[in-house]
Amino acid sequence: MIEYELFYLVGESREHDLDKIKKEVDEVVSGEGGKILEVEVVTRRKMSYEIKKESRGVYVAKRFEILDKDEREEKDIPNKDIVAEINTKLLQNRDILRFIITRADQLPELKAETKKEEKSGQPRQSFRREEAKREIAKTEKVEKKEEVKEEKKEEAVVSPEVEAPIKKKASVKKVEKEEKSDKIEEKKEKKNEKKVSDKKKKTVKENDIDKKLDEILNI
């Protein structure tokens, strides 16, 4: 068996429905195969920061057990991520402002907190600290994605066997383009030569006409 601790926060405005909310949470855990343990710690205090217009809240800490992978296989129970399923369902509960599920072997014994701790205004586990951890996890996830992208880019580099035909094809296209350009230039030159020739012919013709006119006038 693996023991977990569920720690959740309910806003002060919903405290009148606390028993109902606790029952709903227990049903979510047991519905996914978790065994609720008897120990429960409920603390009322001012929150470290306002959440959804709530400045005070009720913190509830409970523990539950789930079968480990080997135990589930022995009892022919479908192997699934129970904690993930519980997380998903608790996220849908609008009465719960914040929650976190942690392996109990990483936590101190679950017991009532001292007055000093109650006056401090800090819950059993600081949600602000947990949110910072989540942000770090998100950053690490993004960095991992970037690393995967870089790896894919490296994999996408063309191998020499493939690159050679591509370069050859590009070279052929370049030559064809240059030949086409040369042909265009050649056509332009021929056109210009024709214009010059036509102009010369026109000039000679005009000179001949002028010469004949001079001959006529001198008669």
C-alpha positions as MATLAB code, in Angstrom:
seq = 'MIEYELFYLVGESREHDLDKIKKEVDEVVSGEGGKILEVEVVTRRKMSYEIKKESRGVYVAKRFEILDKDEREEKDIPNKDIVAEINTKLLQNRDILRFIITRADQLPELKAETKKEEKSGQPRQSFRREEAKREIAKTEKVEKKEEVKEEKKEEAVVSPEVEAPIKKKASVKKVEKEEKSDKIEEKKEKKNEKKVSDKKKKTVKENDIDKKLDEILNI';
ca = [
       0.000    0.000    0.000;
       1.122    3.542   -0.739;
       0.022    6.338    1.587;
      -0.767    9.833    0.312;
      -1.837   13.060    1.978;
      -4.517   15.246    0.438;
      -4.393   18.864    1.563;
      -7.100   21.212    0.318;
      -8.485   24.675    0.935;
     -12.124   25.783    1.150;
     -13.070   29.479    1.256;
     -14.637   30.883    4.425;
     -17.828   31.730    2.523;
     -18.375   27.996    1.868;
     -17.648   26.857    5.424;
     -21.344   26.223    6.084;
     -21.129   23.440    3.475;
     -17.822   22.061    4.768;
     -19.221   18.661    5.823;
     -20.818   18.228    2.409;
     -17.583   19.255    0.634;
     -15.492   16.865    2.762;
     -17.913   14.051    1.932;
     -17.624   14.832   -1.794;
     -13.830   14.784   -1.594;
     -13.849   11.459    0.280;
     -16.176    9.986   -2.337;
     -13.804   11.062   -5.124;
     -10.867    9.348   -3.399;
     -12.744    6.158   -2.503;
     -14.401    6.097   -5.936;
     -10.950    5.753   -7.518;
      -9.947    2.921   -5.197;
      -8.379    4.932   -2.372;
      -8.882    3.966    1.269;
      -9.575    7.006    3.490;
      -7.706    6.975    6.821;
      -9.302    8.256   10.004;
      -6.853   11.038   10.870;
      -8.061   14.467    9.751;
      -6.752   17.950   10.567;
      -8.949   21.013   10.008;
      -7.469   24.494   10.480;
      -9.173   27.877   10.035;
      -6.964   30.884    9.384;
      -6.280   33.931    7.271;
      -4.875   32.998    3.895;
      -1.409   34.121    2.791;
      -2.971   35.884   -0.194;
      -6.466   36.392   -1.587;
      -7.894   33.681   -3.845;
     -11.154   34.253   -5.746;
     -12.048   37.134   -3.396;
     -11.555   34.894   -0.344;
      -9.106   36.136    2.306;
      -9.816   33.489    4.962;
     -10.285   29.775    4.559;
     -10.473   26.295    6.010;
      -7.513   23.998    5.435;
      -8.250   20.266    5.519;
      -5.563   17.569    5.614;
      -6.465   13.898    5.180;
      -4.581   10.766    4.249;
      -5.528    7.821    2.094;
      -3.948    4.612    0.845;
      -3.935    3.009   -2.577;
      -2.730   -0.380   -3.778;
       0.648   -0.401   -5.436;
       1.150   -1.806   -8.946;
       2.030   -5.354   -7.805;
      -0.963   -5.533   -5.449;
      -3.306   -4.432   -8.234;
      -1.901   -7.066  -10.570;
      -2.383   -9.777   -7.926;
      -6.033   -8.751   -7.426;
      -6.558   -8.362  -11.198;
      -7.436   -4.650  -10.804;
      -6.914   -2.436  -13.888;
      -3.603   -0.595  -13.640;
      -4.219    3.173  -13.888;
      -2.834    6.388  -12.421;
      -5.204    6.737   -9.462;
      -3.645    9.963   -8.170;
      -3.993   11.579  -11.606;
      -7.678   10.550  -11.736;
      -8.297   12.043   -8.284;
      -6.525   15.253   -9.354;
      -8.707   15.557  -12.447;
     -11.955   15.151  -10.493;
     -10.969   17.527   -7.681;
     -10.135   20.210  -10.250;
     -13.808   20.111  -11.248;
     -14.978   20.894   -7.699;
     -15.583   24.663   -7.549;
     -15.737   24.679   -3.743;
     -12.054   23.735   -3.476;
      -9.801   26.766   -3.986;
      -6.503   24.891   -3.902;
      -5.339   21.326   -3.263;
      -2.235   19.196   -3.393;
      -1.621   15.437   -3.120;
       1.761   14.325   -1.762;
       3.371   11.015   -0.848;
       2.968   10.744    2.925;
       6.399    9.196    3.400;
       7.819   12.628    2.503;
       5.794   14.407    5.218;
       5.839   14.604    9.017;
       3.180   12.808   11.040;
      -0.298   14.223   10.497;
      -1.428   15.858   13.728;
      -3.095   19.007   15.082;
      -0.921   22.101   14.713;
       0.309   24.222   17.619;
      -1.093   27.656   18.466;
       2.165   29.233   17.332;
       1.670   27.727   13.898;
      -1.961   28.889   13.801;
      -0.965   32.470   14.606;
       1.659   32.500   11.897;
      -0.993   32.531    9.204;
       0.899   29.794    7.305;
      -0.894   26.526    6.432;
       0.614   23.088    6.868;
       2.146   23.447    3.437;
       2.451   26.836    1.797;
       0.438   26.918   -1.423;
       2.587   29.808   -2.567;
       5.645   27.595   -2.261;
       3.868   24.750   -4.028;
       2.822   27.082   -6.832;
       6.464   28.131   -7.201;
       7.375   24.455   -7.530;
       4.702   24.040  -10.180;
       6.070   27.035  -12.083;
       9.549   25.493  -11.961;
       8.071   22.222  -13.242;
       6.366   24.103  -16.090;
       9.665   25.818  -16.957;
      11.464   22.480  -16.972;
       8.714   21.082  -19.201;
       9.113   23.977  -21.659;
      12.898   23.555  -21.651;
      12.451   19.848  -22.317;
      10.182   20.644  -25.274;
      12.806   23.038  -26.623;
      15.453   20.316  -26.291;
      13.197   17.895  -28.182;
      12.719   20.517  -30.924;
      16.496   20.972  -31.190;
      16.981   17.211  -31.388;
      14.389   17.016  -34.166;
      16.177   19.810  -36.018;
      19.445   17.889  -35.745;
      17.713   14.741  -36.990;
      16.285   16.731  -39.893;
      19.799   17.623  -41.152;
      20.216   16.139  -44.636;
      22.632   13.221  -44.852;
      25.515   13.344  -47.397;
      23.813   10.603  -49.472;
      20.661   12.683  -49.802;
      22.428   16.048  -49.903;
      24.551   15.187  -52.997;
      21.581   14.657  -55.389;
      19.898   17.768  -53.997;
      23.027   19.854  -54.621;
      23.339   18.366  -58.116;
      19.734   19.201  -58.905;
      20.220   22.742  -57.592;
      23.366   23.096  -59.723;
      21.505   21.924  -62.864;
      18.735   24.419  -62.192;
      21.313   27.174  -61.747;
      22.944   26.312  -65.100;
      19.556   26.209  -66.828;
      18.702   29.594  -65.348;
      22.020   31.055  -66.544;
      21.498   29.609  -70.043;
      18.023   31.080  -70.175;
      19.407   34.450  -69.100;
      22.096   34.249  -71.833;
      19.438   33.520  -74.458;
      17.408   36.534  -73.362;
      20.516   38.730  -73.578;
      21.280   37.328  -77.038;
      17.768   38.143  -78.240;
      18.105   41.666  -76.901;
      21.432   42.135  -78.740;
      19.936   40.880  -82.023;
      16.989   43.201  -81.603;
      19.310   46.149  -80.982;
      21.439   45.210  -84.014;
      18.313   45.110  -86.175;
      17.278   48.538  -84.946;
      20.713   49.934  -85.805;
      20.610   48.306  -89.233;
      17.141   49.654  -89.944;
      18.250   53.097  -88.876;
      21.266   52.961  -91.195;
      19.080   51.835  -94.098;
      16.679   54.654  -93.407;
      19.529   57.166  -93.316;
      20.947   55.874  -96.652;
      17.517   56.046  -98.237;
      17.013   59.608  -97.056;
      20.449   60.575  -98.406;
      19.579   59.077 -101.799;
      16.359   61.093 -101.910;
      18.233   64.292 -101.023;
      20.779   63.588 -103.750;
      18.111   63.071 -106.416;
      16.371   66.303 -105.357;
      19.661   68.197 -105.736;
      20.098   66.721 -109.237;
      16.590   67.772 -110.266;
      16.962   71.270 -108.905;
      20.292   71.739 -110.715;
      18.843   70.844 -114.100;
];
